[in-house]
Amino acid sequence: MKKTLNYISAEEAVSNVRSGHKVFLHGSAATPVHLIKKLIERKESLERVELMSISLYGIDLNDPALQDHFFMNTLFVSANVRQAVNNGRGDYVPVFLSEIPKLFKEEILPVDVAIIHVSEPDRHGYCSLGTSVDVARAAVSKAKYVIAQVNPRMPRLHGDGFVHVSEIDAAVLINEQLPELSYASECTPVTDKIGAQVAELVEDGSTLQLGIGCIPDSVVSKLGHLKNLGLHSEMFSDGVIPLIESGVINNSLKKVIPGYCVTGFLLGTRKLYEFVDDNPMIKGLGIDQVNDPRLISKNPKVTAINSAIEVDLTGQVCSDSIGTYQFSGIGGQMDFIRGASLSAGGKPIIAIPSTTKKGISRIVPYLNKGAGVVTTRGDIHWVVTEYGRVNLYGMNMNQRAHALISIAHPDHREELDRRLYERGKMKVTAKE
């Protein structure tokens, strides 16, 4: 079996994509930007090429000039495809993140070509999917043709993300920095207050699920006094590095893959990519394993921190759309909400600023018309804003409405009370 790759030009590699092909694009920090750009340059020779991915970075596919050539059938709506999806030049597949590999494996979404971004092969002929094992491992396993952007700067991640050179049909050697993302400049006193509220819910021995953004970063910055934390998260970013290095996160009490930080993908800065490179404590696994609620629930005190666009007074959570405008996707929120709720001592958390940047309340009487419910009112537990935190689990409709109003922005509480009264079935004052 061969253990090396024969490199060709990017132009030659993407020439294997044909009109009508269904093409998987590796995502997040592993977005194969160079190859996608070369594919776009071929647009005049292509028609009805369907592109499938989760979040993409470093490339914009919103250009109307792509309409007759490419159709973005995305599994998560990132900014790079948002305009195309909402203007009819693409569409969105609502699906739990944990179930996307099933779509590929069972060929519900067939993959003609997978374009991936990997590390250089080791002496045994194995490349690493690096920062994004997630859904890519399943897509590669079912793709009829695999094109790899091979990059010496791609970290080699331990776990299940290895692709042998025998699985790669065309390889292009590129030496480029990975896309980086940091929210540090966007953090505010409000997000810091929310982080402090959430951090107080985290106990010794908790297993953390974190995303990326100001609130997760604020949370982890306040956990240095705790002991024996675990990390089992669909993704993580730079913020956890100090906790791992200090031993606060040591994964000693986890039941699922104890002793290791488990993740589906990584997104952050070069510091993060260098930290995880060949780090035996970090395991990158397929997202069908990482986000399986049955596995998540086996870990102790799973503290799952997620965000939302709006929460209505009954506890319905919209996280993926603004009315009918598709903003993001279901992602892994429900995977971890369910997993945490079934975990011994688990805490499923929705953490949001009380208002948008324009001052509009995120706690609302009713969800916007056309908004999607990601977390149902039967699944909701903790909701946190900068004004406090409430646990809605076990509360009746009247009690949870008043609890949510108590953590809404003060400027909106009177209006929310009035709208609650207009619903007719709820009293103005909650029953003690």
TIZA-17015 format. One record per residue (C-alpha): x, y, z; residue number from 1; residue in one letter. Coordinates in steps of 0.25 Angstrom, whole numbers, plus 2048, in hexadecimal, padded with zeros to 3 digits. Example, Ala and Ser with C-alpha at 12.3 -4.5 7.8 and 13.67 -1.06 7.14 Angstrom:
residues 2
> px py pz num residu
> 831 7EE 81F 1 A $
> 837 7FC 81D 2 S $
//
This chain:
residues 432
> px py pz num residu
> 800 800 800 1 M $
> 806 80E 7FC 2 K $
> 80A 817 807 3 K $
> 80C 824 7FF 4 T $
> 804 82D 7F7 5 L $
> 807 832 7E8 6 N $
> 803 841 7E8 7 Y $
> 7FD 848 7DC 8 I $
> 7F8 856 7DA 9 S $
> 7EB 85B 7E0 10 A $
> 7E6 85E 7D2 11 E $
> 7E8 84F 7CE 12 E $
> 7E2 84A 7DB 13 A $
> 7D5 852 7DB 14 V $
> 7D3 84E 7CC 15 S $
> 7CE 841 7D1 16 N $
> 7C1 848 7D6 17 V $
> 7B6 847 7CB 18 R $
> 7A9 84E 7C9 19 S $
> 79E 847 7D1 20 G $
> 7A8 842 7DC 21 H $
> 7A5 843 7EB 22 K $
> 7B1 848 7F1 23 V $
> 7B4 848 800 24 F $
> 7BD 854 805 25 L $
> 7C5 852 812 26 H $
> 7C2 85D 81C 27 G $
> 7C5 866 827 28 S $
> 7D4 869 829 29 A $
> 7D7 85D 81F 30 A $
> 7CF 864 814 31 T $
> 7D8 861 807 32 P $
> 7D8 86F 803 33 V $
> 7E2 86E 7F7 34 H $
> 7DB 862 7F1 35 L $
> 7CD 869 7F2 36 I $
> 7D2 875 7EB 37 K $
> 7D8 86D 7E0 38 K $
> 7CA 866 7DF 39 L $
> 7C3 873 7DE 40 I $
> 7CC 878 7D3 41 E $
> 7C7 86C 7CB 42 R $
> 7B9 871 7CC 43 K $
> 7B6 874 7BD 44 E $
> 7B9 865 7BA 45 S $
> 7AF 860 7C5 46 L $
> 7A0 85F 7C7 47 E $
> 798 85A 7D3 48 R $
> 7A4 856 7DC 49 V $
> 79E 854 7EA 50 E $
> 7A7 859 7F5 51 L $
> 7A5 853 803 52 M $
> 7AC 857 810 53 S $
> 7AA 85C 81E 54 I $
> 7B1 869 822 55 S $
> 7BB 86F 818 56 L $
> 7C5 879 81B 57 Y $
> 7CF 881 812 58 G $
> 7C6 880 805 59 I $
> 7B9 887 801 60 D $
> 7AF 880 7F9 61 L $
> 7A4 88A 7F9 62 N $
> 7A8 890 7EB 63 D $
> 79B 890 7E2 64 P $
> 7A5 88D 7D7 65 A $
> 7A6 87F 7DC 66 L $
> 797 87C 7DB 67 Q $
> 797 875 7CE 68 D $
> 7A3 86D 7D1 69 H $
> 7A2 869 7E0 70 F $
> 797 866 7EA 71 F $
> 79A 867 7F8 72 M $
> 793 85C 800 73 N $
> 798 85F 80D 74 T $
> 797 857 81A 75 L $
> 79A 864 823 76 F $
> 798 872 81E 77 V $
> 7A5 87A 821 78 S $
> 7A7 888 81C 79 A $
> 7AE 883 80F 80 N $
> 7A1 87D 80A 81 V $
> 796 885 811 82 R $
> 793 88E 806 83 Q $
> 792 883 7FC 84 A $
> 789 87A 804 85 V $
> 780 886 807 86 N $
> 77F 88B 7F9 87 N $
> 77C 87D 7F3 88 G $
> 78A 87A 7EE 89 R $
> 78B 86F 7F8 90 G $
> 783 868 803 91 D $
> 785 863 811 92 Y $
> 783 855 816 93 V $
> 77E 855 824 94 P $
> 785 84A 82C 95 V $
> 78B 847 839 96 F $
> 79A 848 838 97 L $
> 79B 83A 83E 98 S $
> 793 834 832 99 E $
> 79A 83A 826 100 I $
> 7A4 82F 825 101 P $
> 798 826 823 102 K $
> 793 82E 817 103 L $
> 7A1 82B 811 104 F $
> 7A2 81C 815 105 K $
> 794 818 811 106 E $
> 796 820 804 107 E $
> 78A 829 807 108 I $
> 793 834 803 109 L $
> 79C 82D 7F9 110 P $
> 7AB 832 7F7 111 V $
> 7B1 832 7EA 112 D $
> 7BD 83A 7EE 113 V $
> 7C3 83E 7FB 114 A $
> 7CC 84A 7FC 115 I $
> 7D4 849 809 116 I $
> 7E0 850 810 117 H $
> 7EA 847 817 118 V $
> 7F8 846 81D 119 S $
> 803 840 816 120 E $
> 804 831 816 121 P $
> 80C 82A 821 122 D $
> 816 81F 81E 123 R $
> 80B 815 81E 124 H $
> 803 81D 814 125 G $
> 7F8 823 81D 126 Y $
> 7F4 831 81B 127 C $
> 7EB 838 826 128 S $
> 7DE 840 824 129 L $
> 7E4 849 82F 130 G $
> 7DB 853 834 131 T $
> 7CE 84D 82F 132 S $
> 7CB 83F 830 133 V $
> 7BC 841 833 134 D $
> 7B4 83D 826 135 V $
> 7C0 83C 81D 136 A $
> 7C5 82E 821 137 R $
> 7B7 829 81C 138 A $
> 7B7 831 810 139 A $
> 7C5 82C 80C 140 V $
> 7C1 81D 80E 141 S $
> 7B5 81E 804 142 K $
> 7BB 828 7FA 143 A $
> 7BD 822 7EC 144 K $
> 7C9 82C 7EA 145 Y $
> 7D1 833 7F5 146 V $
> 7D9 83F 7F2 147 I $
> 7E3 844 7FD 148 A $
> 7E9 851 800 149 Q $
> 7F6 84C 808 150 V $
> 7FB 857 811 151 N $
> 808 855 81A 152 P $
> 801 860 823 153 R $
> 7F5 857 826 154 M $
> 7F6 851 834 155 P $
> 7F7 842 836 156 R $
> 7EB 83F 83F 157 L $
> 7EB 832 846 158 H $
> 7DE 82A 846 159 G $
> 7D6 825 83A 160 D $
> 7D9 82F 82F 161 G $
> 7E4 828 828 162 F $
> 7E3 826 819 163 V $
> 7EC 81D 812 164 H $
> 7F3 821 805 165 V $
> 7EC 816 7FE 166 S $
> 7DF 81D 800 167 E $
> 7E3 829 7F9 168 I $
> 7E1 82A 7EA 169 D $
> 7E8 838 7E8 170 A $
> 7F1 840 7F1 171 A $
> 7F5 84E 7F0 172 V $
> 801 853 7F9 173 L $
> 7FE 861 7FF 174 I $
> 805 868 80A 175 N $
> 7FB 872 810 176 E $
> 7F7 877 81E 177 Q $
> 7E9 871 822 178 L $
> 7DD 87B 824 179 P $
> 7DD 881 832 180 E $
> 7D2 886 83A 181 L $
> 7D2 88E 847 182 S $
> 7C7 896 84E 183 Y $
> 7CF 89D 858 184 A $
> 7CC 8AB 851 185 S $
> 7BD 8A8 852 186 E $
> 7BC 8A5 860 187 C $
> 7B5 8AF 869 188 T $
> 7B2 8B1 878 189 P $
> 7A4 8AA 875 190 V $
> 7AB 89D 870 191 T $
> 7B4 89D 87C 192 D $
> 7A8 89E 885 193 K $
> 7A2 893 87E 194 I $
> 7AE 88B 87F 195 G $
> 7AF 88D 88E 196 A $
> 7A1 889 890 197 Q $
> 7A3 87C 888 198 V $
> 7B1 879 88F 199 A $
> 7AA 879 89C 200 E $
> 7A2 86D 897 201 L $
> 7AE 865 894 202 V $
> 7B3 85B 89F 203 E $
> 7BF 853 8A2 204 D $
> 7BF 846 89A 205 G $
> 7B6 84C 88F 206 S $
> 7B7 848 880 207 T $
> 7B7 855 877 208 L $
> 7B1 857 86A 209 Q $
> 7B5 864 864 210 L $
> 7B4 86C 857 211 G $
> 7BC 878 852 212 I $
> 7B9 886 856 213 G $
> 7B9 890 861 214 C $
> 7B0 889 86A 215 I $
> 7B8 87C 86A 216 P $
> 7C5 883 86B 217 D $
> 7C0 88B 877 218 S $
> 7BB 87E 87E 219 V $
> 7C8 877 87C 220 V $
> 7D0 883 881 221 S $
> 7C9 881 88F 222 K $
> 7CA 872 891 223 L $
> 7D9 872 896 224 G $
> 7D5 86F 8A4 225 H $
> 7CE 862 8A1 226 L $
> 7D3 854 8A1 227 K $
> 7D2 848 898 228 N $
> 7CA 84E 88C 229 L $
> 7C8 846 880 230 G $
> 7C7 84B 871 231 L $
> 7BD 843 868 232 H $
> 7B9 84E 85E 233 S $
> 7B5 84E 84F 234 E $
> 7BF 859 84E 235 M $
> 7C8 862 856 236 F $
> 7D1 86E 855 237 S $
> 7DE 875 85B 238 D $
> 7D7 878 868 239 G $
> 7D8 869 86E 240 V $
> 7E7 869 86C 241 I $
> 7EB 86F 87A 242 P $
> 7E1 866 880 243 L $
> 7E8 85A 87A 244 I $
> 7F6 85E 87C 245 E $
> 7F3 861 88B 246 S $
> 7EC 854 88D 247 G $
> 7DE 859 890 248 V $
> 7DA 852 884 249 I $
> 7DF 844 886 250 N $
> 7D4 83B 882 251 N $
> 7D6 832 88E 252 S $
> 7C7 830 891 253 L $
> 7C2 82E 883 254 K $
> 7BB 821 880 255 K $
> 7BC 822 871 256 V $
> 7CB 822 86C 257 I $
> 7D0 826 87A 258 P $
> 7DE 82D 87A 259 G $
> 7DC 834 86D 260 Y $
> 7D5 841 868 261 C $
> 7CB 83D 85D 262 V $
> 7C7 846 852 263 T $
> 7C1 845 844 264 G $
> 7C8 852 83E 265 F $
> 7D1 85D 843 266 L $
> 7D0 86C 83F 267 L $
> 7D9 877 844 268 G $
> 7E6 87D 842 269 T $
> 7F4 878 83E 270 R $
> 7F7 876 84D 271 K $
> 7EC 86C 84E 272 L $
> 7F0 864 841 273 Y $
> 7FE 863 847 274 E $
> 7F9 85F 854 275 F $
> 7F1 853 84F 276 V $
> 7FC 84F 845 277 D $
> 800 840 849 278 D $
> 7FB 843 857 279 N $
> 7F7 835 85C 280 P $
> 7ED 83B 866 281 M $
> 7E4 840 85A 282 I $
> 7DB 836 853 283 K $
> 7D4 83B 846 284 G $
> 7C8 831 843 285 L $
> 7BD 830 83A 286 G $
> 7B1 839 83D 287 I $
> 7A8 82D 83E 288 D $
> 7B0 828 84A 289 Q $
> 7B3 836 850 290 V $
> 7A5 83B 850 291 N $
> 79D 82E 853 292 D $
> 794 832 85E 293 P $
> 795 824 864 294 R $
> 7A4 825 865 295 L $
> 7A4 833 86A 296 I $
> 79A 82F 875 297 S $
> 7A4 825 87B 298 K $
> 7AD 830 87F 299 N $
> 7AB 836 88D 300 P $
> 7A5 844 88F 301 K $
> 7A5 848 880 302 V $
> 7A4 857 87F 303 T $
> 7A0 85A 871 304 A $
> 7A1 869 86D 305 I $
> 799 86D 861 306 N $
> 794 87A 85B 307 S $
> 787 87F 855 308 A $
> 781 88A 84C 309 I $
> 774 88B 855 310 E $
> 76C 884 860 311 V $
> 75D 885 861 312 D $
> 756 886 86E 313 L $
> 752 877 86E 314 T $
> 761 873 86C 315 G $
> 762 870 85D 316 Q $
> 770 873 858 317 V $
> 773 878 84A 318 C $
> 781 877 847 319 S $
> 782 876 838 320 D $
> 779 880 831 321 S $
> 774 88E 832 322 I $
> 766 88C 82E 323 G $
> 767 885 821 324 T $
> 775 88A 81E 325 Y $
> 77E 87E 820 326 Q $
> 78A 883 829 327 F $
> 791 877 82D 328 S $
> 78C 869 830 329 G $
> 788 85E 83A 330 I $
> 796 85A 83C 331 G $
> 799 852 848 332 G $
> 791 85A 852 333 Q $
> 786 850 854 334 M $
> 790 844 854 335 D $
> 797 84B 861 336 F $
> 78A 850 867 337 I $
> 785 842 867 338 R $
> 792 83C 86B 339 G $
> 794 846 877 340 A $
> 785 844 87C 341 S $
> 787 835 87D 342 L $
> 795 836 883 343 S $
> 796 834 892 344 A $
> 796 843 898 345 G $
> 796 848 889 346 G $
> 793 856 886 347 K $
> 78E 85A 878 348 P $
> 78F 869 877 349 I $
> 78B 874 86D 350 I $
> 793 880 86F 351 A $
> 78F 88D 868 352 I $
> 790 89C 869 353 P $
> 783 8A2 86D 354 S $
> 782 8AA 861 355 T $
> 788 8AB 853 356 T $
> 792 8B6 84F 357 K $
> 786 8BE 84B 358 K $
> 77F 8BD 858 359 G $
> 775 8B3 854 360 I $
> 771 8A9 85F 361 S $
> 776 89B 85D 362 R $
> 76B 896 867 363 I $
> 75E 898 85F 364 V $
> 74F 895 861 365 P $
> 74F 88D 854 366 Y $
> 75A 888 84B 367 L $
> 75B 890 83E 368 N $
> 751 88B 833 369 K $
> 758 880 82B 370 G $
> 763 87E 836 371 A $
> 768 870 838 372 G $
> 768 869 846 373 V $
> 775 862 849 374 V $
> 773 85F 857 375 T $
> 765 85C 85B 376 T $
> 75E 861 868 377 R $
> 75E 853 86D 378 G $
> 76E 853 86C 379 D $
> 771 860 872 380 I $
> 778 861 87F 381 H $
> 781 86D 882 382 W $
> 780 87A 87C 383 V $
> 78B 885 87F 384 V $
> 78C 893 87C 385 T $
> 794 89E 882 386 E $
> 788 8A1 88B 387 Y $
> 789 893 892 388 G $
> 785 884 88F 389 R $
> 779 87C 891 390 V $
> 776 86D 890 391 N $
> 769 86B 888 392 L $
> 769 85C 88A 393 Y $
> 75C 858 892 394 G $
> 756 865 891 395 M $
> 748 867 88B 396 N $
> 745 871 880 397 M $
> 742 87D 889 398 N $
> 74E 87B 892 399 Q $
> 758 879 887 400 R $
> 753 886 880 401 A $
> 755 88E 88D 402 H $
> 762 888 88F 403 A $
> 767 88C 881 404 L $
> 761 89A 883 405 I $
> 76A 89B 88F 406 S $
> 777 89A 887 407 I $
> 772 8A2 87B 408 A $
> 778 8B0 879 409 H $
> 771 8B9 883 410 P $
> 76C 8C2 878 411 D $
> 764 8B7 872 412 H $
> 75E 8B0 87E 413 R $
> 751 8B9 87F 414 E $
> 74E 8B6 871 415 E $
> 751 8A7 872 416 L $
> 747 8A7 87F 417 D $
> 73D 8AE 876 418 R $
> 73E 8A4 86B 419 R $
> 73D 899 875 420 L $
> 730 89E 87B 421 Y $
> 72B 8A0 86D 422 E $
> 72D 891 86B 423 R $
> 721 88F 874 424 G $
> 724 882 87B 425 K $
> 72F 888 883 426 M $
> 72F 890 890 427 K $
> 737 89D 891 428 V $
> 73D 897 89E 429 T $
> 743 88A 89E 430 A $
> 73E 880 8A9 431 K $
> 748 87F 8B4 432 E $
//
